[in-house]
């Protein structure tokens, strides 16, 4: 784990660097595409979100969510990612939704810098945003 100082501008600057953002999203997509077929299935995307424990924990404390409710939640997330309704999520759909998520995070962070603890995760888009910001200061 590491501590970073981040704000909304850090995240929006990362998204604005289209080459870096696209490469990062493509790396993340590839790590989630377990069968390497070039698309994400419902199961692959659910596995990814389950590993993040976004729904099964509240402020780090386990919560009991009925399995049928979890299935409905994960299905709704998948449906949001599957923009064309094809039953799979391609790279463009994934990038589009990840951009929306990152912009929502940026909006939530606002302009006041905050300290944030991030787990060591080479795929973390927030970590990559913080690294890009840090690299600007290191170059000066």
Secondary structure in CASP SS format (residue, H / E / C, confidence):
PFRMAT SS
TARGET T0000
AUTHOR 0000-0000-0000
METHOD secondary structure of the structure
MODEL  1
X C 1.00
X E 1.00
X E 1.00
X E 1.00
X E 1.00
X E 1.00
X C 1.00
X H 1.00
X H 1.00
X H 1.00
X H 1.00
X H 1.00
X H 1.00
X H 1.00
X H 1.00
X H 1.00
X C 1.00
X H 1.00
X H 1.00
X H 1.00
X H 1.00
X H 1.00
X H 1.00
X H 1.00
X H 1.00
X H 1.00
X H 1.00
X H 1.00
X H 1.00
X H 1.00
X H 1.00
X H 1.00
X C 1.00
X C 1.00
X C 1.00
X C 1.00
X C 1.00
X C 1.00
X C 1.00
X E 1.00
X C 1.00
X H 1.00
X H 1.00
X H 1.00
X H 1.00
X H 1.00
X H 1.00
X H 1.00
X H 1.00
X H 1.00
X H 1.00
X H 1.00
X C 1.00
X C 1.00
X C 1.00
X C 1.00
X E 1.00
X E 1.00
X C 1.00
X C 1.00
X E 1.00
X E 1.00
X C 1.00
X C 1.00
X C 1.00
X C 1.00
X H 1.00
X H 1.00
X H 1.00
X H 1.00
X H 1.00
X H 1.00
X H 1.00
X H 1.00
X H 1.00
X H 1.00
X H 1.00
X H 1.00
X H 1.00
X H 1.00
X H 1.00
X C 1.00
X C 1.00
X C 1.00
X C 1.00
X C 1.00
X C 1.00
X C 1.00
X E 1.00
X C 1.00
X H 1.00
X H 1.00
X H 1.00
X H 1.00
X H 1.00
X H 1.00
X H 1.00
X H 1.00
X H 1.00
X H 1.00
X H 1.00
X H 1.00
X H 1.00
X H 1.00
X H 1.00
X H 1.00
X H 1.00
X H 1.00
X H 1.00
X C 1.00
X C 1.00
X C 1.00
X C 1.00
X E 1.00
X E 1.00
X E 1.00
X E 1.00
X E 1.00
X C 1.00
X C 1.00
X C 1.00
X C 1.00
X C 1.00
X C 1.00
X H 1.00
X H 1.00
X H 1.00
X H 1.00
X H 1.00
X H 1.00
X H 1.00
X H 1.00
X H 1.00
X H 1.00
X H 1.00
X H 1.00
X H 1.00
X H 1.00
X C 1.00
X C 1.00
END
